[in-house]
Amino acid sequence: MTRPQERDFSDMLTPDNAALVMIDHQAGLMLFPGDIDPSALRMNAIALAKTAKLFNLPVVLSAADQGPKGPIGPIIPEIKEELFPDVEVIYRTKINSWYEPAIREAIEATSRQKLIFAGITADFCAGLPAKSAAAAGYDVRLVMDASGNLNPMVLQTTIASLTQAGVVCTNWLSVIAELLGDWTNPQAQGVLDIYNEHLPNWSMFNIIERTKKQIQGVS
């Protein structure tokens, strides 16, 4: 069984050292968290998935065993059908995904030391395996705005618990910035496209810039 040789927090995420693990972003479960608007959670999760697609990261998708047959439904189509149609969803019975052999094997098969986790709940769906992965020696990030919590109090306790376990709490914008690293990299335009689609304030800058160019062109 492979293990990272050493936890290294000195360098940023890169397309060559990171993998993404998305857990339980299922249609019925998207309504469960109370600390973030469901539409914002959905858009952030999609933005994170697009980030992984842009940088060609290995992706592991997991869902609760009931899957599409039960009330919690399938993984939202923007992630599964549109972005990762070739990634097989691993349906599990274990509450902690780290103890599901197929998921553990899929993570180890990526050979990546840095793991980016996101899940429908940050405290247990994503939090429990993130803590277990950190204990196993991985450098683990948990994307809080692409995850949810029952309420704001749970969010606060979750961040404290994750931090104490050695998991870095982050957000999708920080992840994409780390992965790009330099605006001269070829993925820069793809990053801007994701900004425009998922950062309303950023798209306002484009409106201003476009208007300025139109005015200058007329004059």
C-alpha positions as CSV (number, residue, x, y, z in Angstrom):
1,M,0.0,0.0,0.0
2,T,1.6,3.3,-1.1
3,R,2.1,6.2,1.2
4,P,3.5,9.7,0.7
5,Q,7.1,9.8,1.8
6,E,6.8,13.1,3.6
7,R,4.1,15.8,4.3
8,D,5.3,18.9,2.6
9,F,3.4,22.2,3.3
10,S,6.1,24.4,1.8
11,D,4.9,24.4,-1.7
12,M,1.6,25.3,-3.3
13,L,-0.8,23.0,-5.1
14,T,0.2,22.3,-8.7
15,P,-1.3,20.3,-11.5
16,D,1.3,17.7,-10.9
17,N,1.0,17.2,-7.1
18,A,-2.7,17.4,-6.4
19,A,-5.9,15.3,-6.8
20,L,-9.5,16.2,-6.1
21,V,-11.9,14.1,-4.0
22,M,-15.6,15.1,-4.2
23,I,-18.0,13.4,-1.8
24,D,-21.8,13.3,-1.9
25,H,-22.6,16.3,-4.1
26,Q,-26.0,14.7,-4.7
27,A,-29.1,16.6,-5.7
28,G,-31.1,15.7,-2.7
29,L,-28.3,16.4,-0.3
30,M,-27.6,19.9,-1.7
31,L,-30.6,21.1,0.3
32,F,-29.2,19.8,3.6
33,P,-26.6,22.5,4.7
34,G,-27.9,25.5,6.6
35,D,-24.7,27.6,6.6
36,I,-24.7,28.4,2.9
37,D,-27.3,29.0,0.3
38,P,-27.9,25.8,-1.8
39,S,-27.5,27.7,-5.1
40,A,-24.1,29.1,-3.9
41,L,-23.0,25.7,-2.7
42,R,-23.9,24.2,-6.1
43,M,-22.1,26.9,-8.0
44,N,-19.0,26.7,-5.8
45,A,-18.8,22.9,-6.2
46,I,-19.1,23.2,-9.9
47,A,-16.4,25.9,-10.0
48,L,-14.1,23.5,-8.1
49,A,-14.9,20.7,-10.4
50,K,-14.2,22.9,-13.4
51,T,-10.9,23.8,-11.8
52,A,-9.9,20.2,-11.6
53,K,-11.0,19.7,-15.2
54,L,-9.0,22.7,-16.4
55,F,-5.8,21.5,-14.7
56,N,-6.4,17.8,-15.5
57,L,-6.3,16.7,-11.9
58,P,-7.1,13.1,-11.0
59,V,-10.6,13.1,-9.6
60,V,-12.3,10.7,-7.3
61,L,-16.1,10.9,-7.0
62,S,-18.0,9.2,-4.2
63,A,-21.7,9.0,-3.3
64,A,-23.8,7.4,-0.6
65,D,-24.8,3.8,-1.4
66,Q,-28.5,4.6,-2.1
67,G,-27.4,6.7,-5.1
68,P,-29.9,7.6,-7.7
69,K,-32.3,5.0,-6.5
70,G,-33.0,6.8,-3.2
71,P,-34.3,10.2,-2.2
72,I,-30.8,11.8,-2.0
73,G,-30.4,11.4,-5.8
74,P,-27.5,11.3,-8.1
75,I,-24.4,13.6,-8.2
76,I,-25.5,16.8,-9.8
77,P,-25.2,16.6,-13.6
78,E,-22.9,19.6,-14.0
79,I,-20.2,17.6,-12.2
80,K,-20.8,14.0,-13.3
81,E,-22.3,14.1,-16.8
82,E,-20.9,17.4,-18.1
83,L,-17.4,17.4,-16.6
84,F,-16.5,13.9,-15.6
85,P,-18.6,11.5,-17.7
86,D,-15.7,8.9,-17.7
87,V,-15.1,9.0,-13.9
88,E,-16.9,6.1,-12.3
89,V,-18.8,7.1,-9.1
90,I,-17.8,4.9,-6.2
91,Y,-20.9,4.2,-4.1
92,R,-20.1,3.4,-0.5
93,T,-21.6,2.2,2.7
94,K,-18.9,3.5,5.0
95,I,-19.6,6.9,6.6
96,N,-15.9,7.6,6.5
97,S,-14.9,7.3,2.9
98,W,-11.3,6.6,3.8
99,Y,-12.4,3.2,5.1
100,E,-14.1,2.2,1.8
101,P,-11.5,0.1,0.1
102,A,-12.4,1.2,-3.4
103,I,-12.1,4.9,-2.5
104,R,-8.9,4.4,-0.6
105,E,-7.4,2.5,-3.6
106,A,-8.6,5.2,-6.0
107,I,-6.9,7.9,-4.0
108,E,-3.7,5.9,-3.7
109,A,-3.8,5.2,-7.4
110,T,-3.5,9.0,-8.2
111,S,0.0,8.9,-6.6
112,R,-0.6,12.5,-5.5
113,Q,0.5,13.8,-2.1
114,K,-1.8,16.8,-1.9
115,L,-5.5,15.9,-1.7
116,I,-8.2,18.5,-2.2
117,F,-11.5,17.4,-0.5
118,A,-15.0,18.8,-0.8
119,G,-18.2,17.2,0.3
120,I,-21.8,18.0,1.0
121,T,-21.0,18.3,4.7
122,A,-17.6,19.5,5.8
123,D,-17.9,17.9,9.3
124,F,-18.3,14.2,8.4
125,C,-18.9,13.5,4.7
126,A,-15.7,15.3,3.7
127,G,-14.2,16.0,7.1
128,L,-13.8,12.4,8.4
129,P,-11.9,11.1,5.4
130,A,-9.9,14.4,5.2
131,K,-8.7,13.9,8.8
132,S,-7.9,10.2,8.1
133,A,-5.9,11.2,5.0
134,A,-4.0,13.8,7.0
135,A,-3.2,11.2,9.7
136,A,-1.9,8.9,6.9
137,G,0.6,11.5,5.9
138,Y,-1.1,13.4,3.0
139,D,-1.2,17.2,2.7
140,V,-5.0,17.7,2.8
141,R,-7.1,20.8,1.9
142,L,-10.8,20.9,2.5
143,V,-12.7,23.4,0.3
144,M,-15.2,24.9,2.7
145,D,-17.3,26.9,0.3
146,A,-17.8,23.8,-1.9
147,S,-18.9,22.0,1.2
148,G,-21.7,22.6,3.6
149,N,-22.6,22.4,7.3
150,L,-25.8,22.0,9.3
151,N,-25.6,25.6,10.6
152,P,-23.1,28.4,11.3
153,M,-22.2,27.0,14.7
154,V,-21.3,23.6,13.2
155,L,-19.2,25.5,10.6
156,Q,-17.1,27.0,13.4
157,T,-16.6,23.8,15.2
158,T,-15.8,22.0,12.0
159,I,-13.0,24.5,11.1
160,A,-11.5,24.1,14.5
161,S,-11.7,20.3,14.4
162,L,-10.2,20.1,10.9
163,T,-7.4,22.5,11.8
164,Q,-6.5,20.6,14.9
165,A,-6.3,17.4,12.8
166,G,-3.9,19.0,10.4
167,V,-6.3,19.7,7.5
168,V,-6.0,23.1,5.8
169,C,-9.4,24.8,5.4
170,T,-9.6,26.7,2.1
171,N,-11.9,27.9,-0.7
172,W,-12.2,27.2,-4.4
173,L,-10.8,30.6,-5.4
174,S,-7.6,29.9,-3.4
175,V,-7.3,26.5,-4.9
176,I,-7.6,27.7,-8.5
177,A,-5.1,30.5,-7.8
178,E,-2.6,28.1,-6.3
179,L,-2.9,25.7,-9.3
180,L,-2.4,28.5,-11.8
181,G,0.6,30.0,-10.0
182,D,1.5,32.4,-12.7
183,W,-0.7,34.4,-15.1
184,T,1.7,33.5,-17.9
185,N,0.7,29.8,-17.6
186,P,-1.4,28.4,-20.5
187,Q,-4.4,27.8,-18.3
188,A,-4.8,31.5,-17.5
189,Q,-7.6,32.2,-19.9
190,G,-9.5,29.1,-18.6
191,V,-9.1,30.5,-15.1
192,L,-10.6,33.8,-16.2
193,D,-13.5,31.9,-17.9
194,I,-14.3,30.2,-14.6
195,Y,-14.0,33.6,-12.8
196,N,-16.5,35.1,-15.2
197,E,-18.9,32.2,-14.7
198,H,-18.7,31.8,-10.9
199,L,-17.6,35.2,-9.6
200,P,-20.3,37.8,-10.2
201,N,-18.1,40.7,-9.0
202,W,-15.4,39.7,-11.5
203,S,-17.8,39.7,-14.4
204,M,-18.6,43.3,-13.5
205,F,-15.0,44.2,-14.2
206,N,-15.4,42.8,-17.7
207,I,-18.5,44.9,-18.3
208,I,-16.6,48.0,-17.3
209,E,-13.6,47.1,-19.4
210,R,-15.8,46.2,-22.4
211,T,-17.7,49.5,-22.1
212,K,-14.5,51.5,-22.0
213,K,-13.2,49.8,-25.1
214,Q,-16.5,50.5,-26.9
215,I,-16.3,54.2,-25.9
216,Q,-12.7,54.5,-27.0
217,G,-13.6,52.8,-30.3
218,V,-16.4,55.2,-31.0
219,S,-14.3,58.2,-30.2
